[in-house]
Each structure stands twice: as structure tokens, then as C-alpha cells.
């Protein structure tokens, strides 16, 4: 009797959690679709095209020594900021 009650209670909890998981998955998919639409809209706008062009240029220069130096400096600055937050 008690075991049946506990099993029933556990099954209800599992069903509730499964429903929550499904709802969260639907919400996640909707947010992902919305983000995709926003990115597509942004990249087809003038600022998006400028951004895309700039990233393309920087990507072509990724092996250039100046680009590597700038990345190293930015990385060091990021690590210093991170360490300052921890301390």
C-alpha cells in the first residue's frame, strides 16, 4: 500500500518533469529561431554587412604577426580583468 503510493507519487513527479522538459525544449527552439531571424536580419542590413566585411578582412589576416600581437594583448587584458574580478 505504502509502496504503491510512493510509486504513484514518483510517476507523477516524473511525468511533471517530462512535461517541464518538453516546454523548455519548445521555448529553447523558439528562442533559437528568433535569434536566427535577428541575425539574418542584421547581416542583411548596412551595419551587418560592414561587420561581416570587417570580420572577413580580419579573418584573412589571422596569421599576420600584427593580428597575433593584438590578440595576445587583448587576451592578456582579459586575463587581468578576470583576475581582478576574482581578487
PDB file with SEQRES, HELIX, SHEET and CRYST1 records, atoms N, CA, C and O in Angstrom:
SEQRES   1 A   87  UNK UNK UNK UNK UNK UNK UNK UNK UNK UNK UNK UNK UNK          
SEQRES   2 A   87  UNK UNK UNK UNK UNK UNK UNK UNK UNK UNK UNK UNK UNK          
SEQRES   3 A   87  UNK UNK UNK UNK UNK UNK UNK UNK UNK UNK UNK UNK UNK          
SEQRES   4 A   87  UNK UNK UNK UNK UNK UNK UNK UNK UNK UNK UNK UNK UNK          
SEQRES   5 A   87  UNK UNK UNK UNK UNK UNK UNK UNK UNK UNK UNK UNK UNK          
SEQRES   6 A   87  UNK UNK UNK UNK UNK UNK UNK UNK UNK UNK UNK UNK UNK          
SEQRES   7 A   87  UNK UNK UNK UNK UNK UNK UNK UNK UNK                          
HELIX    1 AA1 UNK A    2  UNK A   43  1                                  42    
HELIX    2 AA2 UNK A   46  UNK A   60  1                                  15    
HELIX    3 AA3 UNK A   65  UNK A   86  1                                  22    
CRYST1    1.000    1.000    1.000  90.00  90.00  90.00 P 1           1          
ATOM      1  N   UNK A   1       0.826  -1.190   0.000  1.00  0.00           N  
ATOM      2  CA  UNK A   1       0.000   0.000   0.000  1.00  0.00           C  
ATOM      3  C   UNK A   1       0.875   1.260   0.000  1.00  0.00           C  
ATOM      4  O   UNK A   1       0.713   2.146  -0.839  1.00  0.00           O  
ATOM      5  N   UNK A   2       1.789   1.316   0.946  1.00  0.00           N  
ATOM      6  CA  UNK A   2       2.668   2.479   1.031  1.00  0.00           C  
ATOM      7  C   UNK A   2       3.585   2.536  -0.187  1.00  0.00           C  
ATOM      8  O   UNK A   2       3.853   3.611  -0.725  1.00  0.00           O  
ATOM      9  N   UNK A   3       4.063   1.370  -0.612  1.00  0.00           N  
ATOM     10  CA  UNK A   3       4.953   1.322  -1.774  1.00  0.00           C  
ATOM     11  C   UNK A   3       4.206   1.766  -3.028  1.00  0.00           C  
ATOM     12  O   UNK A   3       4.754   2.502  -3.848  1.00  0.00           O  
ATOM     13  N   UNK A   4       2.958   1.323  -3.181  1.00  0.00           N  
ATOM     14  CA  UNK A   4       2.152   1.741  -4.327  1.00  0.00           C  
ATOM     15  C   UNK A   4       1.959   3.255  -4.335  1.00  0.00           C  
ATOM     16  O   UNK A   4       2.026   3.893  -5.386  1.00  0.00           O  
ATOM     17  N   UNK A   5       1.720   3.816  -3.165  1.00  0.00           N  
ATOM     18  CA  UNK A   5       1.538   5.263  -3.044  1.00  0.00           C  
ATOM     19  C   UNK A   5       2.821   5.995  -3.433  1.00  0.00           C  
ATOM     20  O   UNK A   5       2.766   7.002  -4.139  1.00  0.00           O  
ATOM     21  N   UNK A   6       3.967   5.503  -2.982  1.00  0.00           N  
ATOM     22  CA  UNK A   6       5.244   6.132  -3.306  1.00  0.00           C  
ATOM     23  C   UNK A   6       5.555   6.013  -4.804  1.00  0.00           C  
ATOM     24  O   UNK A   6       6.067   6.949  -5.417  1.00  0.00           O  
ATOM     25  N   UNK A   7       5.237   4.845  -5.382  1.00  0.00           N  
ATOM     26  CA  UNK A   7       5.462   4.661  -6.820  1.00  0.00           C  
ATOM     27  C   UNK A   7       4.577   5.604  -7.624  1.00  0.00           C  
ATOM     28  O   UNK A   7       5.027   6.210  -8.597  1.00  0.00           O  
ATOM     29  N   UNK A   8       3.327   5.726  -7.217  1.00  0.00           N  
ATOM     30  CA  UNK A   8       2.400   6.620  -7.912  1.00  0.00           C  
ATOM     31  C   UNK A   8       2.883   8.070  -7.809  1.00  0.00           C  
ATOM     32  O   UNK A   8       2.835   8.825  -8.780  1.00  0.00           O  
ATOM     33  N   UNK A   9       3.341   8.437  -6.630  1.00  0.00           N  
ATOM     34  CA  UNK A   9       3.846   9.792  -6.400  1.00  0.00           C  
ATOM     35  C   UNK A   9       5.075  10.054  -7.281  1.00  0.00           C  
ATOM     36  O   UNK A   9       5.209  11.127  -7.869  1.00  0.00           O  
ATOM     37  N   UNK A  10       5.962   9.069  -7.363  1.00  0.00           N  
ATOM     38  CA  UNK A  10       7.179   9.201  -8.170  1.00  0.00           C  
ATOM     39  C   UNK A  10       6.837   9.303  -9.653  1.00  0.00           C  
ATOM     40  O   UNK A  10       7.449  10.085 -10.380  1.00  0.00           O  
ATOM     41  N   UNK A  11       5.856   8.512 -10.104  1.00  0.00           N  
ATOM     42  CA  UNK A  11       5.446   8.556 -11.512  1.00  0.00           C  
ATOM     43  C   UNK A  11       4.851   9.918 -11.864  1.00  0.00           C  
ATOM     44  O   UNK A  11       5.104  10.445 -12.947  1.00  0.00           O  
ATOM     45  N   UNK A  12       4.071  10.482 -10.964  1.00  0.00           N  
ATOM     46  CA  UNK A  12       3.511  11.816 -11.197  1.00  0.00           C  
ATOM     47  C   UNK A  12       4.621  12.854 -11.301  1.00  0.00           C  
ATOM     48  O   UNK A  12       4.567  13.750 -12.144  1.00  0.00           O  
ATOM     49  N   UNK A  13       5.611  12.731 -10.452  1.00  0.00           N  
ATOM     50  CA  UNK A  13       6.737  13.666 -10.474  1.00  0.00           C  
ATOM     51  C   UNK A  13       7.518  13.535 -11.785  1.00  0.00           C  
ATOM     52  O   UNK A  13       7.913  14.537 -12.381  1.00  0.00           O  
ATOM     53  N   UNK A  14       7.738  12.289 -12.229  1.00  0.00           N  
ATOM     54  CA  UNK A  14       8.444  12.053 -13.491  1.00  0.00           C  
ATOM     55  C   UNK A  14       7.646  12.631 -14.657  1.00  0.00           C  
ATOM     56  O   UNK A  14       8.220  13.254 -15.551  1.00  0.00           O  
ATOM     57  N   UNK A  15       6.351  12.433 -14.655  1.00  0.00           N  
ATOM     58  CA  UNK A  15       5.506  12.973 -15.722  1.00  0.00           C  
ATOM     59  C   UNK A  15       5.543  14.503 -15.720  1.00  0.00           C  
ATOM     60  O   UNK A  15       5.596  15.130 -16.778  1.00  0.00           O  
ATOM     61  N   UNK A  16       5.514  15.090 -14.535  1.00  0.00           N  
ATOM     62  CA  UNK A  16       5.581  16.551 -14.417  1.00  0.00           C  
ATOM     63  C   UNK A  16       6.916  17.080 -14.937  1.00  0.00           C  
ATOM     64  O   UNK A  16       6.953  18.075 -15.662  1.00  0.00           O  
ATOM     65  N   UNK A  17       7.997  16.422 -14.571  1.00  0.00           N  
ATOM     66  CA  UNK A  17       9.320  16.843 -15.039  1.00  0.00           C  
ATOM     67  C   UNK A  17       9.466  16.655 -16.549  1.00  0.00           C  
ATOM     68  O   UNK A  17      10.114  17.463 -17.215  1.00  0.00           O  
ATOM     69  N   UNK A  18       8.870  15.598 -17.087  1.00  0.00           N  
ATOM     70  CA  UNK A  18       8.916  15.379 -18.537  1.00  0.00           C  
ATOM     71  C   UNK A  18       8.168  16.500 -19.262  1.00  0.00           C  
ATOM     72  O   UNK A  18       8.626  16.998 -20.290  1.00  0.00           O  
ATOM     73  N   UNK A  19       7.034  16.884 -18.724  1.00  0.00           N  
ATOM     74  CA  UNK A  19       6.261  17.987 -19.317  1.00  0.00           C  
ATOM     75  C   UNK A  19       7.055  19.289 -19.251  1.00  0.00           C  
ATOM     76  O   UNK A  19       7.082  20.047 -20.220  1.00  0.00           O  
ATOM     77  N   UNK A  20       7.696  19.550 -18.128  1.00  0.00           N  
ATOM     78  CA  UNK A  20       8.533  20.750 -18.000  1.00  0.00           C  
ATOM     79  C   UNK A  20       9.667  20.725 -19.023  1.00  0.00           C  
ATOM     80  O   UNK A  20       9.979  21.744 -19.640  1.00  0.00           O  
ATOM     81  N   UNK A  21      10.276  19.562 -19.197  1.00  0.00           N  
ATOM     82  CA  UNK A  21      11.361  19.429 -20.169  1.00  0.00           C  
ATOM     83  C   UNK A  21      10.894  19.707 -21.582  1.00  0.00           C  
ATOM     84  O   UNK A  21      11.593  20.359 -22.358  1.00  0.00           O  
ATOM     85  N   UNK A  22       9.703  19.211 -21.919  1.00  0.00           N  
ATOM     86  CA  UNK A  22       9.151  19.463 -23.246  1.00  0.00           C  
ATOM     87  C   UNK A  22       8.871  20.946 -23.454  1.00  0.00           C  
ATOM     88  O   UNK A  22       9.153  21.489 -24.522  1.00  0.00           O  
ATOM     89  N   UNK A  23       8.319  21.600 -22.441  1.00  0.00           N  
ATOM     90  CA  UNK A  23       8.039  23.026 -22.544  1.00  0.00           C  
ATOM     91  C   UNK A  23       9.328  23.831 -22.676  1.00  0.00           C  
ATOM     92  O   UNK A  23       9.390  24.774 -23.465  1.00  0.00           O  
ATOM     93  N   UNK A  24      10.357  23.467 -21.910  1.00  0.00           N  
ATOM     94  CA  UNK A  24      11.633  24.161 -22.011  1.00  0.00           C  
ATOM     95  C   UNK A  24      12.269  23.945 -23.379  1.00  0.00           C  
ATOM     96  O   UNK A  24      12.883  24.859 -23.931  1.00  0.00           O  
ATOM     97  N   UNK A  25      12.126  22.751 -23.922  1.00  0.00           N  
ATOM     98  CA  UNK A  25      12.668  22.462 -25.250  1.00  0.00           C  
ATOM     99  C   UNK A  25      11.959  23.298 -26.313  1.00  0.00           C  
ATOM    100  O   UNK A  25      12.606  23.835 -27.212  1.00  0.00           O  
ATOM    101  N   UNK A  26      10.640  23.410 -26.214  1.00  0.00           N  
ATOM    102  CA  UNK A  26       9.887  24.238 -27.162  1.00  0.00           C  
ATOM    103  C   UNK A  26      10.304  25.697 -27.048  1.00  0.00           C  
ATOM    104  O   UNK A  26      10.472  26.378 -28.059  1.00  0.00           O  
ATOM    105  N   UNK A  27      10.473  26.177 -25.824  1.00  0.00           N  
ATOM    106  CA  UNK A  27      10.902  27.552 -25.613  1.00  0.00           C  
ATOM    107  C   UNK A  27      12.292  27.775 -26.184  1.00  0.00           C  
ATOM    108  O   UNK A  27      12.547  28.798 -26.818  1.00  0.00           O  
ATOM    109  N   UNK A  28      13.187  26.830 -25.965  1.00  0.00           N  
ATOM    110  CA  UNK A  28      14.541  26.932 -26.485  1.00  0.00           C  
ATOM    111  C   UNK A  28      14.542  26.967 -28.010  1.00  0.00           C  
ATOM    112  O   UNK A  28      15.267  27.762 -28.610  1.00  0.00           O  
ATOM    113  N   UNK A  29      13.751  26.129 -28.631  1.00  0.00           N  
ATOM    114  CA  UNK A  29      13.660  26.119 -30.092  1.00  0.00           C  
ATOM    115  C   UNK A  29      13.090  27.431 -30.623  1.00  0.00           C  
ATOM    116  O   UNK A  29      13.546  27.934 -31.650  1.00  0.00           O  
ATOM    117  N   UNK A  30      12.099  27.985 -29.932  1.00  0.00           N  
ATOM    118  CA  UNK A  30      11.522  29.265 -30.348  1.00  0.00           C  
ATOM    119  C   UNK A  30      12.547  30.391 -30.218  1.00  0.00           C  
ATOM    120  O   UNK A  30      12.653  31.245 -31.098  1.00  0.00           O  
ATOM    121  N   UNK A  31      13.303  30.388 -29.116  1.00  0.00           N  
ATOM    122  CA  UNK A  31      14.324  31.415 -28.929  1.00  0.00           C  
ATOM    123  C   UNK A  31      15.433  31.275 -29.963  1.00  0.00           C  
ATOM    124  O   UNK A  31      15.959  32.276 -30.450  1.00  0.00           O  
ATOM    125  N   UNK A  32      15.789  30.048 -30.299  1.00  0.00           N  
ATOM    126  CA  UNK A  32      16.817  29.804 -31.312  1.00  0.00           C  
ATOM    127  C   UNK A  32      16.342  30.307 -32.677  1.00  0.00           C  
ATOM    128  O   UNK A  32      17.108  30.928 -33.414  1.00  0.00           O  
ATOM    129  N   UNK A  33      15.086  30.038 -33.008  1.00  0.00           N  
ATOM    130  CA  UNK A  33      14.536  30.512 -34.276  1.00  0.00           C  
ATOM    131  C   UNK A  33      14.522  32.027 -34.325  1.00  0.00           C  
ATOM    132  O   UNK A  33      14.867  32.626 -35.344  1.00  0.00           O  
ATOM    133  N   UNK A  34      14.120  32.654 -33.213  1.00  0.00           N  
ATOM    134  CA  UNK A  34      14.083  34.110 -33.155  1.00  0.00           C  
ATOM    135  C   UNK A  34      15.478  34.697 -33.304  1.00  0.00           C  
ATOM    136  O   UNK A  34      15.659  35.690 -34.008  1.00  0.00           O  
ATOM    137  N   UNK A  35      16.457  34.102 -32.657  1.00  0.00           N  
ATOM    138  CA  UNK A  35      17.833  34.567 -32.768  1.00  0.00           C  
ATOM    139  C   UNK A  35      18.330  34.434 -34.208  1.00  0.00           C  
ATOM    140  O   UNK A  35      19.006  35.327 -34.719  1.00  0.00           O  
ATOM    141  N   UNK A  36      17.997  33.324 -34.857  1.00  0.00           N  
ATOM    142  CA  UNK A  36      18.386  33.127 -36.248  1.00  0.00           C  
ATOM    143  C   UNK A  36      17.772  34.206 -37.136  1.00  0.00           C  
ATOM    144  O   UNK A  36      18.437  34.732 -38.029  1.00  0.00           O  
ATOM    145  N   UNK A  37      16.514  34.533 -36.893  1.00  0.00           N  
ATOM    146  CA  UNK A  37      15.858  35.581 -37.673  1.00  0.00           C  
ATOM    147  C   UNK A  37      16.517  36.936 -37.451  1.00  0.00           C  
ATOM    148  O   UNK A  37      16.713  37.700 -38.396  1.00  0.00           O  
ATOM    149  N   UNK A  38      16.860  37.231 -36.195  1.00  0.00           N  
ATOM    150  CA  UNK A  38      17.510  38.507 -35.894  1.00  0.00           C  
ATOM    151  C   UNK A  38      18.885  38.602 -36.540  1.00  0.00           C  
ATOM    152  O   UNK A  38      19.251  39.644 -37.082  1.00  0.00           O  
ATOM    153  N   UNK A  39      19.648  37.508 -36.482  1.00  0.00           N  
ATOM    154  CA  UNK A  39      20.982  37.508 -37.088  1.00  0.00           C  
ATOM    155  C   UNK A  39      20.877  37.673 -38.594  1.00  0.00           C  
ATOM    156  O   UNK A  39      21.636  38.432 -39.196  1.00  0.00           O  
ATOM    157  N   UNK A  40      19.944  36.966 -39.197  1.00  0.00           N  
ATOM    158  CA  UNK A  40      19.750  37.085 -40.647  1.00  0.00           C  
ATOM    159  C   UNK A  40      19.365  38.510 -41.017  1.00  0.00           C  
ATOM    160  O   UNK A  40      19.868  39.063 -41.995  1.00  0.00           O  
ATOM    161  N   UNK A  41      18.485  39.091 -40.241  1.00  0.00           N  
ATOM    162  CA  UNK A  41      18.065  40.466 -40.489  1.00  0.00           C  
ATOM    163  C   UNK A  41      19.232  41.433 -40.319  1.00  0.00           C  
ATOM    164  O   UNK A  41      19.408  42.349 -41.123  1.00  0.00           O  
ATOM    165  N   UNK A  42      20.035  41.226 -39.261  1.00  0.00           N  
ATOM    166  CA  UNK A  42      21.166  42.117 -39.012  1.00  0.00           C  
ATOM    167  C   UNK A  42      22.216  42.009 -40.114  1.00  0.00           C  
ATOM    168  O   UNK A  42      22.732  43.022 -40.588  1.00  0.00           O  
ATOM    169  N   UNK A  43      22.529  40.781 -40.518  1.00  0.00           N  
ATOM    170  CA  UNK A  43      23.577  40.609 -41.520  1.00  0.00           C  
ATOM    171  C   UNK A  43      23.173  41.135 -42.891  1.00  0.00           C  
ATOM    172  O   UNK A  43      24.037  41.415 -43.721  1.00  0.00           O  
ATOM    173  N   UNK A  44      21.890  41.271 -43.138  1.00  0.00           N  
ATOM    174  CA  UNK A  44      21.457  41.830 -44.417  1.00  0.00           C  
ATOM    175  C   UNK A  44      21.287  43.346 -44.347  1.00  0.00           C  
ATOM    176  O   UNK A  44      20.954  43.975 -45.351  1.00  0.00           O  
ATOM    177  N   UNK A  45      21.511  43.940 -43.174  1.00  0.00           N  
ATOM    178  CA  UNK A  45      21.428  45.398 -43.044  1.00  0.00           C  
ATOM    179  C   UNK A  45      22.808  46.004 -43.309  1.00  0.00           C  
ATOM    180  O   UNK A  45      23.802  45.281 -43.390  1.00  0.00           O  
ATOM    181  N   UNK A  46      22.867  47.328 -43.444  1.00  0.00           N  
ATOM    182  CA  UNK A  46      24.137  48.006 -43.721  1.00  0.00           C  
ATOM    183  C   UNK A  46      25.166  47.768 -42.612  1.00  0.00           C  
ATOM    184  O   UNK A  46      26.300  47.402 -42.923  1.00  0.00           O  
ATOM    185  N   UNK A  47      24.818  47.961 -41.320  1.00  0.00           N  
ATOM    186  CA  UNK A  47      25.826  47.688 -40.281  1.00  0.00           C  
ATOM    187  C   UNK A  47      26.261  46.228 -40.257  1.00  0.00           C  
ATOM    188  O   UNK A  47      27.418  45.926 -39.965  1.00  0.00           O  
ATOM    189  N   UNK A  48      25.345  45.334 -40.562  1.00  0.00           N  
ATOM    190  CA  UNK A  48      25.685  43.916 -40.591  1.00  0.00           C  
ATOM    191  C   UNK A  48      26.651  43.589 -41.715  1.00  0.00           C  
ATOM    192  O   UNK A  48      27.563  42.780 -41.546  1.00  0.00           O  
ATOM    193  N   UNK A  49      26.446  44.222 -42.863  1.00  0.00           N  
ATOM    194  CA  UNK A  49      27.359  43.995 -43.980  1.00  0.00           C  
ATOM    195  C   UNK A  49      28.741  44.546 -43.669  1.00  0.00           C  
ATOM    196  O   UNK A  49      29.749  43.931 -44.018  1.00  0.00           O  
ATOM    197  N   UNK A  50      28.795  45.696 -43.019  1.00  0.00           N  
ATOM    198  CA  UNK A  50      30.088  46.264 -42.623  1.00  0.00           C  
ATOM    199  C   UNK A  50      30.778  45.337 -41.632  1.00  0.00           C  
ATOM    200  O   UNK A  50      31.976  45.079 -41.745  1.00  0.00           O  
ATOM    201  N   UNK A  51      30.030  44.846 -40.675  1.00  0.00           N  
ATOM    202  CA  UNK A  51      30.588  43.928 -39.686  1.00  0.00           C  
ATOM    203  C   UNK A  51      31.103  42.662 -40.360  1.00  0.00           C  
ATOM    204  O   UNK A  51      32.213  42.210 -40.076  1.00  0.00           O  
ATOM    205  N   UNK A  52      30.304  42.095 -41.244  1.00  0.00           N  
ATOM    206  CA  UNK A  52      30.686  40.872 -41.940  1.00  0.00           C  
ATOM    207  C   UNK A  52      31.946  41.097 -42.776  1.00  0.00           C  
ATOM    208  O   UNK A  52      32.841  40.251 -42.788  1.00  0.00           O  
ATOM    209  N   UNK A  53      32.020  42.219 -43.466  1.00  0.00           N  
ATOM    210  CA  UNK A  53      33.191  42.542 -44.275  1.00  0.00           C  
ATOM    211  C   UNK A  53      34.432  42.685 -43.401  1.00  0.00           C  
ATOM    212  O   UNK A  53      35.501  42.181 -43.745  1.00  0.00           O  
ATOM    213  N   UNK A  54      34.287  43.382 -42.256  1.00  0.00           N  
ATOM    214  CA  UNK A  54      35.411  43.585 -41.343  1.00  0.00           C  
ATOM    215  C   UNK A  54      35.901  42.258 -40.788  1.00  0.00           C  
ATOM    216  O   UNK A  54      37.106  42.011 -40.740  1.00  0.00           O  
ATOM    217  N   UNK A  55      34.984  41.409 -40.372  1.00  0.00           N  
ATOM    218  CA  UNK A  55      35.369  40.098 -39.846  1.00  0.00           C  
ATOM    219  C   UNK A  55      36.065  39.285 -40.925  1.00  0.00           C  
ATOM    220  O   UNK A  55      37.035  38.583 -40.641  1.00  0.00           O  
ATOM    221  N   UNK A  56      35.585  39.370 -42.151  1.00  0.00           N  
ATOM    222  CA  UNK A  56      36.231  38.666 -43.252  1.00  0.00           C  
ATOM    223  C   UNK A  56      37.651  39.142 -43.478  1.00  0.00           C  
ATOM    224  O   UNK A  56      38.555  38.337 -43.702  1.00  0.00           O  
ATOM    225  N   UNK A  57      37.850  40.460 -43.419  1.00  0.00           N  
ATOM    226  CA  UNK A  57      39.202  41.008 -43.585  1.00  0.00           C  
ATOM    227  C   UNK A  57      40.118  40.557 -42.457  1.00  0.00           C  
ATOM    228  O   UNK A  57      41.253  40.146 -42.697  1.00  0.00           O  
ATOM    229  N   UNK A  58      39.624  40.634 -41.233  1.00  0.00           N  
ATOM    230  CA  UNK A  58      40.436  40.219 -40.089  1.00  0.00           C  
ATOM    231  C   UNK A  58      40.738  38.730 -40.174  1.00  0.00           C  
ATOM    232  O   UNK A  58      41.841  38.302 -39.836  1.00  0.00           O  
ATOM    233  N   UNK A  59      39.773  37.942 -40.619  1.00  0.00           N  
ATOM    234  CA  UNK A  59      39.990  36.502 -40.736  1.00  0.00           C  
ATOM    235  C   UNK A  59      41.105  36.194 -41.737  1.00  0.00           C  
ATOM    236  O   UNK A  59      41.904  35.282 -41.528  1.00  0.00           O  
ATOM    237  N   UNK A  60      41.148  36.966 -42.826  1.00  0.00           N  
ATOM    238  CA  UNK A  60      42.211  36.749 -43.810  1.00  0.00           C  
ATOM    239  C   UNK A  60      43.578  37.090 -43.229  1.00  0.00           C  
ATOM    240  O   UNK A  60      44.593  36.528 -43.643  1.00  0.00           O  
ATOM    241  N   UNK A  61      43.601  38.017 -42.264  1.00  0.00           N  
ATOM    242  CA  UNK A  61      44.867  38.441 -41.660  1.00  0.00           C  
ATOM    243  C   UNK A  61      45.186  37.672 -40.376  1.00  0.00           C  
ATOM    244  O   UNK A  61      46.059  38.096 -39.618  1.00  0.00           O  
ATOM    245  N   UNK A  62      44.511  36.565 -40.115  1.00  0.00           N  
ATOM    246  CA  UNK A  62      44.655  35.879 -38.837  1.00  0.00           C  
ATOM    247  C   UNK A  62      46.062  35.360 -38.589  1.00  0.00           C  
ATOM    248  O   UNK A  62      46.445  35.172 -37.434  1.00  0.00           O  
ATOM    249  N   UNK A  63      46.850  35.120 -39.643  1.00  0.00           N  
ATOM    250  CA  UNK A  63      48.209  34.624 -39.458  1.00  0.00           C  
ATOM    251  C   UNK A  63      49.252  35.744 -39.496  1.00  0.00           C  
ATOM    252  O   UNK A  63      50.444  35.486 -39.328  1.00  0.00           O  
ATOM    253  N   UNK A  64      48.814  36.964 -39.711  1.00  0.00           N  
ATOM    254  CA  UNK A  64      49.731  38.095 -39.759  1.00  0.00           C  
ATOM    255  C   UNK A  64      50.256  38.384 -38.359  1.00  0.00           C  
ATOM    256  O   UNK A  64      49.514  38.256 -37.385  1.00  0.00           O  
ATOM    257  N   UNK A  65      51.517  38.769 -38.242  1.00  0.00           N  
ATOM    258  CA  UNK A  65      52.120  38.950 -36.920  1.00  0.00           C  
ATOM    259  C   UNK A  65      51.463  40.072 -36.117  1.00  0.00           C  
ATOM    260  O   UNK A  65      51.390  39.983 -34.891  1.00  0.00           O  
ATOM    261  N   UNK A  66      50.986  41.119 -36.779  1.00  0.00           N  
ATOM    262  CA  UNK A  66      50.324  42.219 -36.061  1.00  0.00           C  
ATOM    263  C   UNK A  66      48.999  41.747 -35.469  1.00  0.00           C  
ATOM    264  O   UNK A  66      48.658  42.093 -34.338  1.00  0.00           O  
ATOM    265  N   UNK A  67      48.263  40.963 -36.232  1.00  0.00           N  
ATOM    266  CA  UNK A  67      46.987  40.440 -35.737  1.00  0.00           C  
ATOM    267  C   UNK A  67      47.218  39.536 -34.537  1.00  0.00           C  
ATOM    268  O   UNK A  67      46.475  39.599 -33.557  1.00  0.00           O  
ATOM    269  N   UNK A  68      48.249  38.694 -34.609  1.00  0.00           N  
ATOM    270  CA  UNK A  68      48.558  37.816 -33.488  1.00  0.00           C  
ATOM    271  C   UNK A  68      48.944  38.619 -32.252  1.00  0.00           C  
ATOM    272  O   UNK A  68      48.563  38.268 -31.135  1.00  0.00           O  
ATOM    273  N   UNK A  69      49.702  39.700 -32.452  1.00  0.00           N  
ATOM    274  CA  UNK A  69      50.096  40.556 -31.334  1.00  0.00           C  
ATOM    275  C   UNK A  69      48.870  41.198 -30.687  1.00  0.00           C  
ATOM    276  O   UNK A  69      48.765  41.237 -29.461  1.00  0.00           O  
ATOM    277  N   UNK A  70      47.955  41.696 -31.492  1.00  0.00           N  
ATOM    278  CA  UNK A  70      46.746  42.322 -30.952  1.00  0.00           C  
ATOM    279  C   UNK A  70      45.902  41.309 -30.186  1.00  0.00           C  
ATOM    280  O   UNK A  70      45.342  41.631 -29.138  1.00  0.00           O  
ATOM    281  N   UNK A  71      45.807  40.076 -30.709  1.00  0.00           N  
ATOM    282  CA  UNK A  71      45.056  39.042 -29.997  1.00  0.00           C  
ATOM    283  C   UNK A  71      45.706  38.704 -28.671  1.00  0.00           C  
ATOM    284  O   UNK A  71      45.019  38.498 -27.670  1.00  0.00           O  
ATOM    285  N   UNK A  72      47.048  38.647 -28.660  1.00  0.00           N  
ATOM    286  CA  UNK A  72      47.763  38.343 -27.422  1.00  0.00           C  
ATOM    287  C   UNK A  72      47.527  39.439 -26.384  1.00  0.00           C  
ATOM    288  O   UNK A  72      47.290  39.154 -25.210  1.00  0.00           O  
ATOM    289  N   UNK A  73      47.595  40.694 -26.828  1.00  0.00           N  
ATOM    290  CA  UNK A  73      47.382  41.828 -25.908  1.00  0.00           C  
ATOM    291  C   UNK A  73      45.960  41.807 -25.367  1.00  0.00           C  
ATOM    292  O   UNK A  73      45.749  42.000 -24.169  1.00  0.00           O  
ATOM    293  N   UNK A  74      44.978  41.574 -26.243  1.00  0.00           N  
ATOM    294  CA  UNK A  74      43.575  41.521 -25.804  1.00  0.00           C  
ATOM    295  C   UNK A  74      43.376  40.366 -24.838  1.00  0.00           C  
ATOM    296  O   UNK A  74      42.646  40.500 -23.857  1.00  0.00           O  
ATOM    297  N   UNK A  75      44.014  39.237 -25.103  1.00  0.00           N  
ATOM    298  CA  UNK A  75      43.899  38.085 -24.212  1.00  0.00           C  
ATOM    299  C   UNK A  75      44.502  38.358 -22.850  1.00  0.00           C  
ATOM    300  O   UNK A  75      43.932  37.979 -21.827  1.00  0.00           O  
ATOM    301  N   UNK A  76      45.651  39.013 -22.832  1.00  0.00           N  
ATOM    302  CA  UNK A  76      46.269  39.357 -21.555  1.00  0.00           C  
ATOM    303  C   UNK A  76      45.402  40.332 -20.769  1.00  0.00           C  
ATOM    304  O   UNK A  76      45.264  40.210 -19.551  1.00  0.00           O  
ATOM    305  N   UNK A  77      44.818  41.299 -21.470  1.00  0.00           N  
ATOM    306  CA  UNK A  77      43.943  42.258 -20.804  1.00  0.00           C  
ATOM    307  C   UNK A  77      42.730  41.547 -20.226  1.00  0.00           C  
ATOM    308  O   UNK A  77      42.300  41.857 -19.115  1.00  0.00           O  
ATOM    309  N   UNK A  78      42.175  40.594 -20.972  1.00  0.00           N  
ATOM    310  CA  UNK A  78      41.021  39.844 -20.496  1.00  0.00           C  
ATOM    311  C   UNK A  78      41.385  39.043 -19.258  1.00  0.00           C  
ATOM    312  O   UNK A  78      40.608  38.979 -18.305  1.00  0.00           O  
ATOM    313  N   UNK A  79      42.583  38.421 -19.269  1.00  0.00           N  
ATOM    314  CA  UNK A  79      43.006  37.646 -18.102  1.00  0.00           C  
ATOM    315  C   UNK A  79      43.226  38.549 -16.886  1.00  0.00           C  
ATOM    316  O   UNK A  79      42.887  38.174 -15.763  1.00  0.00           O  
ATOM    317  N   UNK A  80      43.792  39.733 -17.109  1.00  0.00           N  
ATOM    318  CA  UNK A  80      43.975  40.673 -15.983  1.00  0.00           C  
ATOM    319  C   UNK A  80      42.631  41.088 -15.406  1.00  0.00           C  
ATOM    320  O   UNK A  80      42.467  41.134 -14.187  1.00  0.00           O  
ATOM    321  N   UNK A  81      41.670  41.388 -16.265  1.00  0.00           N  
ATOM    322  CA  UNK A  81      40.334  41.763 -15.794  1.00  0.00           C  
ATOM    323  C   UNK A  81      39.692  40.620 -15.036  1.00  0.00           C  
ATOM    324  O   UNK A  81      39.049  40.838 -14.010  1.00  0.00           O  
ATOM    325  N   UNK A  82      39.859  39.410 -15.528  1.00  0.00           N  
ATOM    326  CA  UNK A  82      39.301  38.250 -14.874  1.00  0.00           C  
ATOM    327  C   UNK A  82      39.941  38.047 -13.490  1.00  0.00           C  
ATOM    328  O   UNK A  82      39.250  37.740 -12.519  1.00  0.00           O  
ATOM    329  N   UNK A  83      41.246  38.220 -13.416  1.00  0.00           N  
ATOM    330  CA  UNK A  83      41.944  38.059 -12.144  1.00  0.00           C  
ATOM    331  C   UNK A  83      41.528  39.157 -11.162  1.00  0.00           C  
ATOM    332  O   UNK A  83      41.396  38.900  -9.965  1.00  0.00           O  
ATOM    333  N   UNK A  84      41.323  40.364 -11.655  1.00  0.00           N  
ATOM    334  CA  UNK A  84      40.887  41.469 -10.778  1.00  0.00           C  
ATOM    335  C   UNK A  84      39.502  41.181 -10.204  1.00  0.00           C  
ATOM    336  O   UNK A  84      39.223  41.527  -9.056  1.00  0.00           O  
ATOM    337  N   UNK A  85      38.633  40.550 -10.997  1.00  0.00           N  
ATOM    338  CA  UNK A  85      37.300  40.208 -10.506  1.00  0.00           C  
ATOM    339  C   UNK A  85      37.362  39.136  -9.442  1.00  0.00           C  
ATOM    340  O   UNK A  85      36.589  39.156  -8.484  1.00  0.00           O  
ATOM    341  N   UNK A  86      38.287  38.193  -9.608  1.00  0.00           N  
ATOM    342  CA  UNK A  86      38.425  37.102  -8.648  1.00  0.00           C  
ATOM    343  C   UNK A  86      38.981  37.629  -7.326  1.00  0.00           C  
ATOM    344  O   UNK A  86      38.532  37.235  -6.250  1.00  0.00           O  
ATOM    345  N   UNK A  87      39.953  38.516  -7.421  1.00  0.00           N  
ATOM    346  CA  UNK A  87      40.565  39.075  -6.192  1.00  0.00           C  
ATOM    347  C   UNK A  87      39.607  40.040  -5.574  1.00  0.00           C  
ATOM    348  O   UNK A  87      39.908  40.629  -4.536  1.00  0.00           O  
TER     349      UNK A  87                                                      
END                                                                             
